[in-house]
Amino acid sequence: MTLARGEIGRAFVIRRDSADHPGKFTVHIKRRTGDDTRVESVPVFVCDTIDEARAKLTETDILLRFPPSPDDGPDAVETWM
């Protein structure tokens, strides 16, 4: 995983049933730059199942799964770093 300029950390948040993708699981990049942390609104993947979303993450990088943090949003089910 390559960090963007100014980025000090990156994770991926899996969300379920977002307003734009009801009934789907979406994967969003969570960026940390200095004291600011934000979850991107546009998903990098839209999947039918949580297993498909997990597979998308694990086929591209070596990542670990964590419970979502409060700033990941109310529809977050997992965070991957």
ABEGO torsion letter per residue (X at the ends): XBBBBGBABBBBBBBBGBAABBGBBBBBBBBBBEABBBBBABBABBBABAAAAAAAAAAABBBBBBBBBAAAEAABABBBX
